[in-house]
């Protein structure tokens, strides 16, 4: 009732807590995003390889108040891993079991061929990546896009190749989606902007207000099957363990 009369939203936030005051939908097409993510799982015999590529968009309209602020921060892309594959993403040493971590490979680019290595390894052209059990996913983290050390149109890539055992088959009902999250400062993705903010005391909170947009979207991971001689992918699920 008070809002209907004054058009002012009043609330009492809890101390030292982050809270969400309002959420509403906004239409956003993929072409408007600052970068695109394409991912594919390639199956060839006992080997499974995940390939993911990031391309910066030249047509994205990022509405920012500062011309120099058109970049993304805290980029995190999660690629889910089926339960059957998890132990292939861990390496054993004498002390403890540890997750695979990425090796930097700045020469990796779109369409590059990767050599089969003796040990499974995750390769990235920028940022860091490793399997994180909390998400049950391979998590690719990048501090900033576009990368400071690369040109704006330079694609970035992630890849890892696993050799699956007989008990690590590919689930037939697995339809994976990669989760993409990032932050853009001084941005109004919805076009809605806070014009003023006040508190009961005489303090001026405007200089402590930070405006940024949190993006959270999903990208389908394409599944590709390279048939070997005598192999029928349609009948692979009918195999019995002995």
C-alpha positions as CSV (number, residue, x, y, z in Angstrom):
1,X,0.0,0.0,0.0
2,X,2.8,2.4,0.8
3,X,4.5,1.6,-2.5
4,X,1.2,2.4,-4.4
5,X,1.2,5.8,-2.8
6,X,4.9,6.8,-2.8
7,X,6.4,4.6,-5.5
8,X,9.2,3.9,-3.1
9,X,10.4,0.4,-2.2
10,X,11.4,0.3,1.5
11,X,13.2,-2.7,3.1
12,X,15.4,-3.6,6.0
13,X,18.4,-5.7,5.0
14,X,20.0,-8.0,7.5
15,X,23.5,-7.0,8.6
16,X,26.5,-8.3,6.7
17,X,24.4,-10.4,4.3
18,X,23.9,-10.5,0.6
19,X,20.2,-10.4,-0.4
20,X,18.1,-10.4,-3.5
21,X,15.4,-7.7,-3.5
22,X,13.8,-8.3,-6.8
23,X,13.9,-10.6,-9.8
24,X,12.1,-10.4,-13.1
25,X,12.4,-11.9,-16.5
26,X,14.0,-10.2,-19.5
27,X,14.2,-11.4,-23.1
28,X,17.8,-12.0,-24.2
29,X,18.8,-13.8,-27.4
30,X,22.2,-15.6,-27.8
31,X,23.4,-13.1,-30.4
32,X,23.3,-10.3,-27.7
33,X,25.7,-12.1,-25.4
34,X,29.4,-10.8,-25.3
35,X,30.7,-14.3,-26.2
36,X,29.5,-17.6,-27.5
37,X,30.4,-21.1,-26.2
38,X,30.3,-24.2,-28.4
39,X,31.0,-27.6,-26.9
40,X,31.0,-31.2,-28.2
41,X,31.7,-34.6,-26.8
42,X,33.5,-36.9,-29.3
43,X,33.4,-40.6,-28.7
44,X,35.8,-42.9,-30.6
45,X,36.1,-46.4,-29.3
46,X,37.2,-46.3,-25.7
47,X,38.3,-42.6,-25.9
48,X,36.0,-39.7,-25.0
49,X,37.1,-36.2,-25.7
50,X,35.4,-32.9,-24.7
51,X,36.1,-29.9,-26.9
52,X,34.9,-26.4,-26.0
53,X,35.5,-23.1,-27.7
54,X,34.9,-19.5,-26.7
55,X,34.5,-16.9,-29.4
56,X,34.0,-13.2,-28.6
57,X,31.0,-11.6,-30.3
58,X,31.5,-8.6,-32.5
59,X,27.8,-7.7,-32.6
60,X,27.0,-7.9,-28.8
61,X,25.4,-4.8,-27.5
62,X,26.6,-4.5,-23.9
63,X,24.9,-1.4,-22.4
64,X,27.5,0.1,-20.1
65,X,27.9,3.5,-18.6
66,X,31.7,3.4,-19.0
67,X,33.1,2.7,-22.5
68,X,36.1,1.0,-21.1
69,X,34.0,-1.5,-19.0
70,X,32.9,-3.7,-21.9
71,X,34.5,-6.9,-20.6
72,X,33.4,-9.9,-18.6
73,X,34.8,-11.0,-15.3
74,X,34.7,-14.1,-13.1
75,X,33.8,-16.3,-16.1
76,X,32.9,-19.9,-15.0
77,X,31.8,-22.7,-17.4
78,X,30.9,-26.0,-15.9
79,X,30.8,-29.2,-18.1
80,X,29.0,-32.0,-16.3
81,X,30.7,-35.4,-16.0
82,X,28.7,-38.7,-15.7
83,X,29.3,-40.7,-12.5
84,X,30.8,-43.5,-14.5
85,X,33.7,-41.2,-15.7
86,X,34.6,-39.6,-12.4
87,X,37.5,-41.9,-11.5
88,X,39.1,-41.3,-14.9
89,X,39.4,-37.7,-13.9
90,X,41.5,-38.4,-10.8
91,X,45.1,-39.3,-10.6
92,X,46.7,-41.4,-7.9
93,X,50.0,-40.7,-6.2
94,X,51.7,-42.1,-3.1
95,X,50.2,-39.5,-0.8
96,X,46.6,-38.9,-1.9
97,X,44.1,-38.8,-4.7
98,X,43.9,-35.6,-6.5
99,X,41.9,-34.0,-9.3
100,X,43.2,-33.4,-12.8
101,X,44.2,-29.8,-13.4
102,X,44.7,-28.0,-16.6
103,X,47.9,-27.5,-18.5
104,X,48.2,-24.1,-20.3
105,X,48.3,-24.5,-24.1
106,X,48.1,-21.1,-25.7
107,X,48.7,-22.7,-29.2
108,X,45.4,-24.5,-29.0
109,X,42.8,-23.0,-31.2
110,X,39.6,-23.9,-33.1
111,X,39.9,-27.1,-35.0
112,X,43.4,-28.0,-33.6
113,X,44.3,-31.6,-33.4
114,X,45.4,-33.0,-30.0
115,X,48.0,-35.7,-29.6
116,X,46.9,-38.7,-27.6
117,X,49.0,-38.6,-24.4
118,X,49.8,-41.4,-22.0
119,X,48.2,-39.6,-19.1
120,X,44.8,-37.9,-19.3
121,X,45.2,-34.1,-19.2
122,X,43.0,-31.0,-19.4
123,X,44.3,-28.4,-21.8
124,X,43.2,-24.7,-21.9
125,X,44.3,-21.8,-23.9
126,X,43.4,-19.3,-21.2
127,X,42.4,-19.5,-17.5
128,X,42.4,-22.6,-15.3
129,X,40.3,-25.8,-15.4
130,X,40.0,-28.9,-13.2
131,X,37.4,-31.4,-12.1
132,X,35.5,-30.2,-9.0
133,X,33.5,-32.8,-7.1
134,X,31.2,-30.2,-5.6
135,X,29.7,-29.6,-9.1
136,X,30.5,-33.0,-10.5
137,X,31.8,-31.2,-13.5
138,X,35.0,-30.0,-15.1
139,X,35.1,-26.3,-14.2
140,X,36.8,-23.8,-16.5
141,X,37.5,-20.4,-14.8
142,X,38.7,-17.3,-16.6
143,X,39.4,-14.0,-14.8
144,X,38.6,-11.8,-17.7
145,X,37.3,-11.9,-21.3
146,X,38.6,-10.6,-23.7
147,X,41.9,-11.8,-22.4
148,X,44.5,-9.0,-21.9
149,X,47.2,-11.1,-23.7
150,X,45.1,-12.0,-26.8
151,X,43.4,-10.1,-29.6
152,X,39.6,-9.5,-29.3
153,X,38.8,-12.0,-32.1
154,X,41.1,-14.8,-30.8
155,X,39.1,-18.0,-29.9
156,X,39.9,-19.8,-26.7
157,X,39.6,-23.6,-26.1
158,X,39.4,-26.3,-23.6
159,X,39.9,-30.0,-24.2
160,X,40.4,-33.2,-22.3
161,X,40.6,-36.8,-23.4
162,X,39.7,-39.8,-21.3
163,X,40.3,-43.5,-21.9
164,X,37.2,-45.2,-20.4
165,X,37.3,-48.7,-18.8
166,X,34.7,-51.4,-19.3
167,X,32.7,-50.1,-16.4
168,X,32.7,-46.5,-17.6
169,X,30.3,-46.6,-20.6
170,X,28.5,-43.5,-21.9
171,X,25.0,-43.2,-20.4
172,X,22.4,-43.5,-23.1
173,X,20.1,-41.0,-21.4
174,X,22.9,-38.4,-21.0
175,X,21.9,-35.1,-22.6
176,X,24.5,-32.7,-21.2
177,X,24.3,-28.9,-20.9
178,X,27.2,-26.6,-20.0
179,X,26.4,-23.9,-17.5
180,X,27.9,-20.5,-18.3
181,X,28.2,-17.7,-15.6
182,X,29.9,-14.4,-15.8
183,X,29.7,-10.8,-14.5
184,X,29.7,-7.5,-16.5
185,X,30.2,-4.3,-14.4
186,X,28.3,-1.1,-14.9
187,X,25.8,-2.9,-17.0
188,X,22.0,-3.1,-17.2
189,X,21.2,-6.3,-19.0
190,X,17.4,-5.7,-18.5
191,X,17.5,-2.0,-19.1
192,X,16.2,-1.4,-15.5
193,X,18.4,0.9,-13.5
194,X,18.3,2.1,-9.9
195,X,18.0,5.9,-10.0
196,X,18.4,6.7,-6.3
197,X,19.0,5.0,-3.0
198,X,18.6,6.4,0.5
199,X,19.0,5.4,4.1
200,X,17.4,6.7,7.3
201,X,20.7,8.2,8.5
202,X,22.5,11.1,6.9
203,X,25.0,8.8,5.1
204,X,25.1,9.0,1.4
205,X,25.1,5.4,0.1
206,X,25.5,6.2,-3.6
207,X,29.3,6.0,-3.6
208,X,29.1,2.5,-2.1
209,X,26.7,1.2,-4.7
210,X,28.1,-1.1,-7.4
211,X,26.1,-1.8,-10.5
212,X,26.8,-5.1,-12.4
213,X,24.9,-7.8,-14.3
214,X,25.2,-11.5,-13.5
215,X,24.7,-13.7,-16.5
216,X,23.7,-17.3,-16.1
217,X,22.8,-19.4,-19.2
218,X,23.0,-23.0,-20.5
219,X,24.6,-24.3,-23.7
220,X,23.8,-27.7,-25.1
221,X,26.9,-30.0,-25.6
222,X,26.8,-31.8,-28.9
223,X,27.5,-35.5,-28.9
224,X,29.5,-36.9,-31.8
225,X,30.2,-40.6,-32.4
226,X,33.1,-41.6,-34.6
227,X,32.3,-45.2,-35.7
228,X,35.2,-47.7,-35.7
229,X,35.3,-50.7,-37.9
230,X,32.6,-53.2,-36.9
231,X,31.1,-50.9,-34.3
232,X,27.4,-50.1,-34.2
233,X,26.7,-47.2,-31.8
234,X,23.0,-48.0,-31.8
235,X,23.7,-51.4,-30.3
236,X,26.4,-50.3,-27.9
237,X,24.0,-50.2,-25.0
238,X,23.1,-53.9,-25.4
239,X,26.5,-55.1,-24.4
240,X,26.7,-57.3,-21.3
241,X,29.5,-57.3,-18.7
242,X,31.2,-60.6,-18.1
